[in-house]
C-alpha cells in the first residue's frame, strides 16, 4: 500500500461507490489489502490457449497502477481464457472465466486465491448473489444457444442445482428477493428478461423488452433500467434494428418507459449514475436525466478510444475500456462526468491495461 493511497483516503474520505447513489467512508478507514480502495479493470485476454486473462488495479486517486495482479499474488498462476466478469460477495471476488469454464475465487482486497469452481459450468457469463447463494448464467456454446443458471453453494464452492431458462442467458441482477436475467447472444437472439425466485430456484415470469437486452441497472427508486442493443446486421442484414432504453416497474413487472434510437443505431454500453442515464452509441457518450421524456438530441462528448469494450460511471468520472485490436495491451480512459465541477468529457487520465479490457469493478 503506497503512501499516496493512504493520504488520499484520509483527505478525501473516499469517493462515492454505489452504482446509483453516493456512499462515503470515514477518515478512520483502514485499507484491507493492497487492492482495496481502487478500481479493478478486468481484461479478457486474447481468447486463446495463452490463458492470458488478467486484472489491472488502479487507485482511486489515479496515481498507482498494478498489472497482472492475479498472477502476482498467486505465484505466477494464470487466470485463464476470457475473463468475462467479476462479482463481489463480502470480502470475496468471484472471477467468471468464460472459455475456461470456471470461476476463480479470491480475496477482493489481497487477491490471494481461496478457491475455484470448475464443474457444473458451461461458458459461464455473469454472476449475482442472493439468499446466501451465487447464481451464474451459462451458455451451451461459445456463442449462445440454450443455456441455464447455475446455483452455487458458497460454502463448498460447488454447483448444487441448475435452472433452465430461455436461450443465451447473459447479464444477471438480484434485487428485492428476485433475480432478473437478460437474454442476449450478441447477435440475433433475445428479447426478454427472465424472472427467477431464488428461494424456490424456479422461473416465475418473463418481461418482454427490446431486442438484445444487455445492461441491467436498479435505480434509487427500485426501478429496473434495461439497455437493448438492437439486432445486428449479422447474420441477416434485413433484420437489423435500432437499440432501446427501457424502464421497468418491478412491482408490476411492466415496461413503463421506452426510449428508441433511430436509423438502426445501437446502444453499445449503458449505466445509471446518480440522477442521470449514460449510454454509448459508437464512440459518442450521451447523458440524460432519469426524468427525461426524450433522448438527448446532442452527444455529451466523443471518446478517443479505438474500440469501446467496457464502460462505467462513478466518482464523477466516466470510465471507458479501450480494447483496441483485441490482440495487444488495451487502455482505460477516464473522463469527467460533468458532475464534479469539471466539464463533461474532459480527459483526466489514461492508463495501460492488459489485453482486451472489458469492465470496471469498484473495490472498497
C-alpha positions in Angstrom: 0.0 0.0 0.0 1.7 3.2 -1.1 1.6 6.4 1.0 -0.3 8.4 -1.7 -3.2 6.0 -1.5 -3.5 6.3 2.3 -3.1 10.0 2.1 -5.9 10.2 -0.5 -8.2 8.2 1.7 -7.5 10.3 4.8 -8.1 13.6 2.9 -10.9 12.7 0.6 -12.8 10.3 2.9 -13.2 8.2 -0.3 -15.4 8.9 -3.2 -18.9 7.6 -3.9 -19.1 4.0 -5.0 -22.7 2.9 -5.2 -24.0 2.4 -8.8 -26.8 4.9 -8.4 -26.2 6.6 -5.1 -23.3 8.1 -3.0 -21.5 6.3 -0.2 -18.9 7.9 2.0 -16.2 6.4 4.2 -14.9 8.0 7.5 -11.4 9.3 7.8 -10.6 6.4 10.1 -10.9 3.8 7.3 -8.2 1.2 7.3 -7.4 -0.5 4.0 -7.9 -4.3 4.0 -5.2 -5.0 1.4 -3.1 -3.6 -1.4 -6.0 -3.6 -3.8 -8.6 -2.0 -1.5 -9.8 1.5 -2.4 -9.3 1.3 -6.1 -10.6 0.0 -9.4 -10.2 -3.5 -10.8 -10.0 -3.5 -14.6 -10.9 -6.9 -15.9 -9.1 -8.0 -19.1 -10.4 -10.8 -21.2 -7.1 -11.7 -22.9 -6.7 -12.9 -26.5 -9.3 -15.7 -26.5 -6.7 -18.4 -27.0 -4.7 -21.1 -25.3 -2.4 -18.4 -23.9 -4.7 -18.2 -20.9 -3.7 -14.5 -20.6 -6.8 -13.1 -19.0 -5.8 -10.7 -16.1 -6.7 -7.9 -13.8 -5.2 -4.4 -13.6 -5.5 -2.3 -10.5 -5.9 1.5 -10.4 -6.1 3.5 -7.2 -8.9 6.0 -6.8 -6.5 8.9 -6.9 -5.3 7.5 -10.3 -1.6 7.6 -9.2 -1.0 3.9 -8.6 -1.3 1.2 -11.3 -0.5 -2.5 -10.8 -0.6 -5.0 -13.6 -1.3 -8.7 -13.7 -2.4 -8.8 -10.0 -3.8 -12.3 -10.1 -0.6 -13.8 -11.4 1.4 -11.6 -9.0 -0.5 -12.6 -5.9 -0.8 -16.3 -6.8 2.8 -17.4 -7.6 2.5 -17.0 -11.3 -0.7 -18.9 -11.8 -2.6 -18.0 -14.9 -6.2 -16.7 -14.6 -7.4 -18.5 -17.7 -9.0 -17.8 -21.1 -11.5 -15.0 -21.4 -12.3 -13.4 -18.1 -15.9 -12.4 -18.5 -17.0 -10.7 -15.3 -16.4 -10.2 -11.6 -18.9 -10.4 -8.8 -18.3 -9.2 -5.2 -19.8 -11.0 -2.2 -18.5 -9.9 1.2 -14.7 -9.9 1.2 -14.5 -12.2 -1.8 -14.4 -11.6 -5.6 -15.7 -14.3 -8.0 -13.9 -14.0 -11.4 -16.0 -15.7 -14.1 -13.7 -17.1 -16.7 -15.9 -17.9 -19.8 -13.8 -20.1 -22.1 -12.1 -21.9 -19.3 -15.4 -22.9 -17.8 -14.5 -21.9 -14.2 -14.8 -19.3 -11.5 -11.7 -18.2 -9.6 -12.5 -17.1 -6.0 -10.1 -14.6 -4.4 -9.9 -12.2 -1.5 -11.0 -9.0 -3.2 -8.5 -6.9 -1.3 -5.4 -9.0 -1.4 -6.2 -11.0 -4.5 -5.0 -14.2 -2.9 -6.8 -17.2 -4.3 -9.1 -19.0 -1.8 -10.8 -21.5 -4.2 -12.1 -22.4 -7.6 -15.4 -23.6 -9.1 -14.6 -25.9 -12.0 -17.7 -28.1 -12.6 -21.3 -27.5 -13.4 -20.5 -24.6 -15.7 -20.7 -24.2 -19.5 -19.3 -21.0 -20.9 -20.3 -19.0 -17.7 -21.1 -15.3 -18.2 -22.2 -13.3 -15.2 -22.9 -13.8 -11.5 -25.3 -12.4 -8.9 -25.7 -13.2 -5.2 -28.8 -13.6 -3.0 -30.2 -15.9 -0.4 -26.7 -17.0 0.6 -26.0 -18.4 -2.9 -24.5 -17.4 -6.2 -26.4 -17.5 -9.5 -24.4 -17.8 -12.7 -25.6 -17.5 -16.3 -24.3 -20.2 -18.7 -24.3 -20.6 -22.4 -24.3 -24.1 -24.0 -21.7 -23.0 -26.5 -19.2 -20.2 -27.0 -21.8 -18.1 -28.9 -25.0 -18.6 -27.1 -27.6 -21.3 -27.7 -29.7 -22.9 -25.0 -28.5 -22.1 -21.5 -29.1 -22.3 -17.8 -28.4 -20.6 -14.5 -26.1 -22.5 -12.1 -26.9 -22.2 -8.4 -23.7 -22.3 -6.3 -23.3 -23.3 -2.7 -20.9 -20.6 -1.4 -19.8 -22.8 1.5 -18.5 -25.6 -0.7 -18.0 -23.7 -3.9 -19.9 -26.3 -5.8 -22.9 -26.1 -8.2 -25.8 -27.7 -6.3 -28.5 -27.2 -9.0 -29.4 -25.6 -12.3 -32.4 -23.6 -13.5 -33.5 -23.9 -17.1 -34.1 -20.6 -18.9 -34.5 -19.3 -22.4 -31.6 -19.2 -24.9 -28.5 -17.1 -24.3 -28.8 -16.0 -20.6 -26.4 -13.2 -20.1 -26.4 -10.3 -17.7 -28.0 -11.0 -14.3 -29.0 -8.9 -11.3 -30.6 -9.7 -7.9 -33.0 -7.3 -6.2 -35.6 -7.4 -3.5 -36.0 -11.2 -3.4 -36.0 -11.7 -7.2 -33.4 -12.4 -9.9 -33.6 -10.9 -13.4 -31.7 -12.4 -16.4 -31.3 -10.7 -19.8 -31.1 -12.9 -22.8 -28.7 -11.8 -25.5 -26.4 -13.9 -27.7 -24.7 -10.7 -29.1 -26.4 -11.0 -32.4 -29.9 -12.1 -33.3 -31.4 -13.9 -30.3 -33.0 -12.4 -27.2 -35.9 -10.0 -26.3 -36.9 -10.9 -22.8 -36.0 -10.7 -19.1 -36.5 -13.9 -17.1 -37.7 -13.5 -13.5 -36.5 -16.1 -11.0 -37.5 -16.7 -7.4 -34.2 -17.6 -5.7 -35.9 -19.3 -2.7 -37.6 -21.9 -4.9 -35.0 -21.7 -7.7 -37.7 -21.5 -10.3 -38.7 -19.2 -13.1 -41.8 -17.2 -12.1 -42.2 -14.9 -15.1 -40.8 -13.2 -18.2 -40.8 -9.5 -19.2 -40.8 -8.7 -22.9 -38.3 -6.0 -23.9 -36.5 -4.8 -27.0 -34.0 -6.9 -29.0 -30.7 -7.9 -27.4 -31.2 -6.7 -23.8 -27.8 -6.1 -22.2 -27.1 -3.9 -19.2 -29.4 -4.1 -16.1 -29.4 -1.4 -13.5 -31.6 -0.7 -10.5 -32.1 3.0 -9.7 -32.5 4.5 -6.3 -36.3 4.2 -6.6 -36.2 0.5 -7.3 -36.9 0.6 -11.0 -35.0 -1.6 -13.4 -33.4 0.0 -16.4 -32.5 -2.1 -19.4 -30.4 -1.2 -22.4 -31.4 -3.1 -25.5 -28.7 -3.1 -28.2 -31.0 -4.0 -31.1 -30.3 -6.7 -33.6 -27.1 -6.6 -35.5 -26.7 -6.8 -39.3 -25.2 -10.3 -38.9 -26.2 -12.8 -40.0 -29.4 -11.3 -41.5 -28.8 -7.7 -42.6 -32.5 -7.1 -43.2 -33.3 -7.9 -39.5 -31.0 -5.2 -38.1 -32.9 -2.7 -35.9 -32.1 0.2 -33.5 -31.4 0.0 -29.8 -33.7 1.0 -27.0 -33.6 2.0 -23.3 -36.4 0.7 -21.2 -37.6 1.4 -17.6 -39.4 -1.4 -15.8 -41.7 -1.1 -12.8 -40.7 -4.2 -10.8 -43.9 -4.2 -8.7 -46.0 -4.9 -11.8 -43.1 -6.2 -13.9 -44.2 -4.0 -16.8 -42.3 -1.6 -19.0 -43.3 2.0 -18.1 -41.0 4.0 -20.3 -39.2 3.3 -23.7 -36.6 5.4 -25.5 -35.9 4.3 -29.0 -32.8 5.3 -31.1 -33.2 5.9 -34.9 -31.5 4.8 -38.1 -30.6 1.4 -36.8 -28.1 2.8 -34.3 -27.1 0.5 -31.4 -26.5 1.1 -27.7 -23.1 -0.3 -27.0 -23.0 0.4 -23.3 -25.3 1.8 -20.6 -25.4 2.7 -16.9 -27.2 4.9 -14.4 -25.3 7.1 -12.0 -27.0 9.5 -9.5 -29.9 11.1 -11.3 -28.6 10.5 -14.8 -28.5 7.9 -17.5 -25.3 7.5 -19.5 -25.1 5.5 -22.7 -22.7 4.9 -25.7 -23.5 4.9 -29.4 -20.4 4.2 -31.4 -17.8 6.4 -29.8 -20.3 9.0 -28.6 -21.3 9.3 -25.0 -24.7 10.6 -24.1 -26.1 11.8 -20.7 -29.7 12.4 -19.9 -31.8 12.9 -16.6 -33.7 9.9 -15.2 -36.8 12.1 -15.5 -36.3 12.8 -19.3 -39.1 12.1 -21.7 -37.0 12.0 -24.8 -33.4 11.1 -25.7 -31.0 13.9 -25.9 -30.5 15.4 -29.4 -26.8 16.1 -28.9 -24.0 13.9 -27.6 -22.1 14.9 -24.5 -18.7 14.1 -25.9 -16.8 11.7 -28.1 -14.2 9.3 -26.8 -10.8 8.9 -28.4 -11.0 5.1 -27.8 -10.4 2.8 -30.7 -12.8 0.2 -29.5 -15.1 0.9 -26.5 -15.4 -2.5 -24.8 -16.2 -1.6 -21.2 -18.0 1.4 -19.6 -18.8 2.6 -16.1 -19.6 5.9 -14.4 -18.6 6.5 -10.7 -17.0 9.2 -8.6 -17.9 11.9 -11.1 -15.9 10.1 -13.7 -16.7 8.2 -16.9 -14.5 5.1 -17.3 -14.0 3.7 -20.8 -12.1 0.5 -21.6 -10.4 0.6 -25.0 -9.8 -3.0 -26.3 -8.0 -1.5 -29.4 -7.3 -4.5 -31.7 -8.0 -7.2 -29.0 -4.6 -8.7 -29.5 -2.5 -6.1 -27.8 -2.5 -4.2 -24.5 -5.6 -2.0 -24.1 -6.2 1.2 -22.2 -8.5 2.7 -19.6 -9.6 6.2 -20.5 -11.0 8.3 -17.6 -13.1 11.4 -18.3 -15.1 13.8 -16.2 -18.8 13.0 -16.0 -19.7 16.7 -15.6 -21.0 16.2 -12.1 -18.0 17.5 -10.1 -17.3 20.9 -11.5 -15.2 19.8 -14.4 -16.7 19.9 -17.9 -18.1 16.6 -19.1 -15.7 14.8 -21.4 -12.5 16.3 -20.0 -9.9 13.5 -20.2 -8.5 13.1 -16.7 -6.2 10.0 -17.1 -5.1 7.3 -19.5 -3.6 4.1 -18.2 -2.3 1.0 -20.0 -4.1 -2.3 -19.2 -3.6 -5.9 -20.3 -5.3 -7.4 -23.4 -9.0 -6.6 -24.1 -10.2 -4.7 -21.0 -13.9 -5.2 -20.7 -15.1 -3.9 -17.3 -14.5 -1.8 -14.2 -15.2 -3.0 -10.6 -15.0 -0.6 -7.7 -13.3 -2.2 -4.8 -14.0 -0.8 -1.3 
